């Protein structure tokens, strides 16, 4: 159910999260001898948050830095945007792209340096929902057209209702319009991001699942040799943070089971 959107400060967890910069030496120590795998959100991480989501361009310096990172480490962009949109922003063929909150994944076929499993990666988690997503998109365009500043973005396997340019007094009205549309579609759910309502299928798939899938595709599913790094700025990234912690625990338990079987 859509709720009244929170303020930017309420939505951000930056004040209650530990600082990676303050713990940088500990991170470096824990990563020694391991293969880095980089996972990056796009909006707010590689690009600034802007009023018009269609103009969330990376700087030239950021693109060069991203290209350098991908030269040394397998690197993936994991975004709520459609995979095609993210690729059009980034334009680096050597990266893995997971769009629609990880529901649409594609990786390069020529990265044998890193890919220890499949030579190419392609996965779509919710293809059967595409007609419904298109139908809800049209309904939301109609319902929100009377609210100045509201923007509905079709990200193929999910939808984004942006309210960054909506007057705060109209936030509740916008959330109610979204709720009315979704009341006819119990197969879809809504979550909140930074001044955006995200609508996606109620399947067990998210950015965390995409991280697991990509690590498995790279051959690192149960490896203690890997050091996955995920950088994001929004609530949808929390699932990926949880997976990283779970994988560290899983590797320890897996190694214990192997020792017991010897």
Buried (B, 14 or more C-beta within 10 A) or exposed (E): EBBEBBEEEEBBEEEEEEEEEEEEEEEEEEEEEBBBBBBBBBBBBBBEBEEEBEEBEBEEEBBEEBBEBBEEBBBBBBBBBBBBBBBEBBEBEBBBBBBBBBBBBBBBEEBEEBBEEEEEBEBBBBEEBEEBBEEBBEBBBEBBEEBEBBBBBBBBBBBBBBBBEBEEEBBEBBBEBBBEBBEEBEEBBBBBBBBBBBBBBEBEBBBBBBBBBBBBBBBBBBBBEBBBBBBBBBBBBBBBBBBBEEBEEBBEEBEEEEEEEE
